[in-house]
């Protein structure tokens, strides 16, 4: 129970990496706020699974681009649980395309969700954590933001920006015992990536790693639990690359 009674808000946690983080947090004793953008059914399943396993969770619809929506989520979390100990900024989108193929609309959407969204969430949760004199913020970045593309230029830039935001906010959080870090996943096997990774193109992607295999959801979830837990109280402004050696920073 490494997160016993901590209250965690995890954006984009109805599926994929966000769901894995939410479920692992619950196993470790955290109380969860699961958020979704469009898929209320999957979010409901996550909450039901957590509750049936003896945990505590609620779900809210959230568009991270909408500041009032974000404000409401944190207000409702405090009404229900009394506090916010951990924010995991996981919500994000990608749209594959090379540099010359990216439209203004593509660029604006990726930046709004992947970079502005976490900025707004951090800005709105900071007063709560300052009042508590403690908090943990964990941004889910990407190895693409560390080795800078080359495909999905806008996605790579948005994640590089998120890494920079992490480091800047660690300066603001430090006087208030708010630790801000990032996890940068590499090639992770999920329902969304399984077909690609099992294809001939997938072999070339996996070959980019030193370990010559993809990671799994548990690799990301366990790293995030560590950063959220009281096992460490001296790590802030850092990026942990969970990439099997695809990036050596």
C-alpha positions in Angstrom: 0.0 0.0 0.0 2.6 2.5 -1.1 0.0 5.2 -1.9 -2.4 4.5 1.0 -5.1 7.2 1.2 -3.5 9.5 -1.3 -6.0 11.2 -3.6 -4.9 11.1 -7.2 -6.4 12.7 -10.3 -5.3 11.0 -13.5 -6.3 12.6 -16.8 -7.1 10.4 -19.7 -7.5 7.3 -17.6 -10.3 5.4 -19.2 -7.9 3.3 -21.3 -4.3 2.5 -22.2 -1.5 3.9 -20.1 -3.8 6.1 -18.0 -6.0 3.2 -17.1 -3.0 1.1 -16.1 -1.7 3.9 -13.9 -5.2 4.3 -12.2 -5.6 0.6 -11.5 -2.0 0.3 -10.1 -2.5 3.4 -8.0 -5.7 1.8 -6.5 -3.9 -1.4 -5.8 -1.4 0.7 -3.8 -4.1 2.3 -1.7 -4.9 5.5 -3.6 -8.3 7.1 -4.0 -8.8 7.8 -7.7 -10.4 10.4 -9.9 -10.7 8.8 -13.4 -11.2 11.2 -16.2 -12.3 10.7 -19.8 -13.0 12.8 -22.8 -15.5 10.8 -24.9 -15.5 7.2 -23.6 -17.8 7.2 -20.5 -18.4 3.4 -20.9 -14.7 2.5 -20.5 -14.3 5.0 -17.7 -17.2 3.4 -15.9 -15.6 0.0 -16.3 -12.3 1.3 -14.7 -14.2 2.7 -11.7 -16.3 -0.5 -11.4 -13.1 -2.6 -11.4 -11.5 -0.4 -8.8 -14.5 -0.5 -6.5 -15.1 -4.2 -6.9 -11.5 -4.8 -5.9 -12.1 -2.8 -2.7 -10.8 0.6 -3.9 -12.4 4.0 -4.1 -12.9 5.9 -7.4 -15.1 8.3 -9.2 -15.1 9.4 -12.9 -15.6 12.8 -14.5 -15.7 13.9 -18.1 -12.8 16.3 -18.8 -11.6 18.3 -21.7 -8.1 19.5 -20.5 -8.3 22.4 -22.9 -11.3 23.9 -21.0 -10.1 25.8 -18.0 -13.6 25.9 -16.3 -13.9 22.2 -16.8 -10.5 21.7 -15.2 -11.5 24.0 -12.3 -14.7 22.0 -11.7 -12.8 18.7 -11.6 -10.5 19.8 -8.8 -13.4 21.4 -6.9 -15.4 18.2 -7.1 -12.4 16.2 -6.1 -11.9 18.3 -3.0 -15.6 18.1 -2.2 -15.6 14.3 -2.5 -12.2 13.4 -1.1 -11.1 16.5 0.8 -7.7 17.0 -1.0 -5.6 16.4 -4.1 -2.3 14.7 -3.4 -1.2 13.6 -6.9 -1.9 14.9 -10.4 -0.9 12.7 -13.3 -1.1 14.5 -16.6 -1.6 11.6 -19.0 -4.3 12.8 -21.4 -2.7 13.3 -24.9 -3.3 12.6 -28.6 -1.1 11.9 -31.6 -1.7 12.1 -35.3 1.1 10.6 -37.4 2.6 12.7 -40.2 5.8 14.0 -41.5 6.8 17.7 -41.3 5.5 18.7 -44.7 2.1 17.0 -44.1 1.2 18.8 -40.8 -1.7 21.3 -41.1 -2.3 24.3 -38.9 -5.3 22.5 -37.5 -3.2 19.4 -36.7 -0.6 21.6 -34.9 -3.1 23.6 -32.9 -5.0 20.5 -31.7 -1.9 18.6 -30.6 -0.5 21.6 -28.8 -3.8 22.3 -27.1 -4.3 18.8 -25.7 -0.7 17.7 -25.1 0.8 21.0 -23.8 -1.8 23.6 -22.9 -3.9 21.0 -21.2 -1.2 19.9 -18.7 -0.3 23.6 -18.1 -3.9 24.4 -17.2 -4.2 21.4 -15.0 -1.0 22.3 -13.2 -2.0 25.9 -12.8 -5.4 25.0 -11.3 -4.1 22.3 -8.9 -1.1 24.4 -7.6 -3.2 26.5 -5.1 -4.6 23.3 -3.6 -1.2 21.7 -3.2 0.3 25.0 -1.8 -2.5 25.1 0.8 -1.7 21.5 1.7 2.1 22.2 1.7 2.6 19.1 -0.3 1.9 17.5 -3.7 3.2 15.4 -6.5 2.7 16.2 -10.2 3.8 13.6 -12.8 3.6 14.5 -16.5 3.5 11.6 -19.0 5.8 12.8 -21.7 7.4 10.6 -24.4 10.8 9.5 -25.6 9.8 11.4 -28.9 10.2 14.6 -26.9 13.7 13.6 -26.0 15.1 12.4 -29.3 12.9 14.9 -31.3 10.9 13.0 -33.8 11.5 12.6 -36.7 7.9 11.5 -37.5 5.0 13.2 -35.8 6.9 16.5 -35.5 4.0 18.3 -33.7 3.7 15.4 -31.2 7.5 15.4 -30.5 7.5 19.2 -30.0 4.5 19.1 -27.7 6.2 16.4 -25.5 9.5 18.4 -25.5 7.5 21.3 -24.3 5.9 19.2 -21.6 9.4 18.2 -20.4 10.4 21.8 -20.2 7.1 22.6 -18.3 8.0 19.9 -15.9 11.4 21.4 -15.2 10.1 25.0 -14.9 7.3 24.0 -12.5 9.7 22.1 -10.3 11.2 25.5 -9.5 7.8 26.9 -8.5 6.8 23.9 -6.6 9.9 23.4 -4.5 9.2 26.0 -1.8 5.9 24.4 -1.2 7.0 20.7 -1.2 5.4 20.1 -4.6 7.6 17.7 -6.5 7.2 17.8 -10.3 8.6 15.1 -12.5 7.9 13.4 -15.9 7.9 9.9 -17.2 8.8 9.5 -20.9 7.5 6.2 -22.3 9.2 4.6 -25.3 7.8 1.7 -27.3 5.0 0.3 -25.1 2.8 -2.7 -26.0 -0.9 -1.7 -25.7 -4.1 -2.6 -27.4 -3.5 0.4 -29.7 0.1 -0.5 -30.6 -0.1 -4.3 -30.7 -0.9 -4.7 -34.4 1.9 -2.3 -35.5 4.5 -3.8 -33.2 3.6 -7.3 -34.5 4.2 -6.2 -38.1 7.5 -6.1 -40.1 7.6 -2.3 -39.4 7.3 -3.1 -35.8 10.5 -5.1 -35.8 12.4 -2.1 -37.0 10.9 0.0 -34.3 11.7 -2.4 -31.5 15.3 -2.7 -32.9 15.8 0.9 -31.9 15.9 -0.2 -28.2 18.9 -1.7 -26.5 16.7 -4.4 -24.9 15.2 -5.3 -28.3 11.7 -5.6 -27.0 8.8 -3.3 -26.2 7.9 -2.3 -22.7 4.5 -3.0 -21.1 1.9 -0.9 -19.3 3.2 -2.2 -15.9 6.6 -0.6 -16.6 5.0 2.9 -16.9 2.6 2.4 -14.0 5.2 1.2 -11.5 7.5 4.1 -12.4 4.6 6.5 -11.8 3.8 4.9 -8.5 7.4 5.4 -7.3 7.3 9.1 -8.2 3.9 9.5 -6.4 5.0 7.6 -3.3 6.7 8.7 -0.1 9.6 6.3 -1.0 11.3 9.3 -2.6 11.2 12.9 -1.3 14.2 14.3 -3.1 13.5 13.9 -6.8 12.0 16.9 -8.7 12.4 18.4 -12.1 13.5 15.1 -13.6 12.5 13.0 -16.6 12.6 9.2 -16.2 12.9 7.6 -19.7 11.1 4.2 -19.7 12.3 3.3 -23.2 14.4 0.2 -23.0 17.4 2.2 -23.9 15.9 3.8 -27.0 17.1 7.1 -25.6 20.3 7.6 -23.6 20.2 11.1 -22.2 
